[in-house]
Structures are given as structure tokens and as C-alpha cells.
Amino acid sequence: MSTIGTIDRPATHDPMKQVPTMTPPVSETPAPDTSGAPESRQNRNREMQLIQEALARAHMHDRLHEAESERKAVRLAAARRMQRRAERASLRARRALAMAVMQ
């Protein structure tokens, strides 16, 4: 199975050999003629797409990290509740044993 590269990691670095990543939208207005556009402008458009991808990736990374820390906090709170419950049960058992021995 051959894998085509993404915008972030193209299969080849030669722009002439790359597969176009997006199809142009179908509209009634004619598309602007970019045949005379400087190469730097076209690269800038590609860089803008890369920026959006990088921002989305960073946002997802932050959200995953936030969710993981939230899960850790919930587990820690549950563990502390269970520990307090176990300590209370232990004290009740000790008191019951002491009462049984005293009688």
C-alpha cells in the first residue's frame, strides 16, 4: 500500500511532482489567474495552510493533555475518598474489637 504524503510531510519535496491536496471549489465566478503570481506568494499560501495544521495539532495536543490531567485529578480524588472510607471502617472495627474484649 503506497502512502501519499500530507501537507505537513509531503511524499516528495519537488512541487511539480506533488499531488494537489485540495480541489478548487466549484463557483460561478472565474478563479483568479495565478500564472503570473510570484513563487513566494504561492509558497506563502502553502505556509498558511501549514500554520493552520500546526495550530490544530497543537490545540489537540493541549486538549488531550488537559483531559489526561483531569482524569488523573478525578482518580486521585476517588482514591483519597476510598482511603478515608477505609480508615473509618478500620476505626470502627478496632472499636468493635475493643468493646468485645472489654465485655
N, C-alpha and C positions, 0 to 999 in steps of 0.2 A: 504494500500500500504506500503510495507516494504522498508525502505531506506537502501541501503548498504552504509557504510561509505566511506569517501575519504581517500587519503593518509594522509592528514593533520588531519582528525578526523575519525579514524577507528571505525567500528561498535563495535569491541571488541579489547582489548589490548593483548589478547593471540595470539601470532604469528601463532600457529598451527591451530587456528580456522578462521583466516582471509582468505578472498578470494584473489587469486592473482590479482593484479591490471593490469598487462600488460602481454600480451602473448609474448613468445620469438620470435624473428624474424626467418623466415624460411631461412636457408642458407645451403650451401653445406659443410661448414666447421663444424666439430663437436664442440659443446659447451664445454667450459672448465668444468672440473669436480669440483664442489664446495662442494662435500660431505665432504671433509676433511677440508674445509675452516673454520677458526675460526669464532665464532659467532660475534665477534666485527667487522670483515670485512663485514659481511652481514649487520649488523646494520649501518655501515658506508655508504654502498651503499644506504640504505633506507634514511639515514640522508641527503645524497647528493641530492636525489630526493626531499626531503622536502625543502632543501635550494633553489632549482630551483623554486619550487612552491611559496615559500615565496618571492623570488626576483620578480617573475612575478606579484604576488599580490601587492607588494609594488610599482612596476613600474606602474601598472594600477591605483593604488590609486593616485600616483603623477600626472599621466596624466589627471585623472578626476578632480583633484584639480586645475591643470593648466588650463584646459578647462573652468571650472567654473569661475575662476578669470578672464580669458579672456572675457567671456560673461558679467561679471559684468563691466569690463572696457568699453566694447562696449556700454552697456546700459547707463553707466554714461556719456560717450561722446555724445551719442544721446540726452540724457536729457539736457545736457548743451547747445547743439545746438538749441534744441527746446526752451529752456529758453531765449537764446539770440534773437531768431526769435520773440518770444512773446514780449520781451521788445522793440524791434524795431517797431513792429506793434502797441504797446501801445503808443510809442512816436509819431508815425505817426498820430494816432487817436487824441492824445492831440493837436498836431499842427493843424490838420484839424478843431478840435472844436474851438481852439483859433482863427483861421482865420475866421471861420463862425461867431463867436461872435463879432469880430472886425469890420466886414463889416456891 
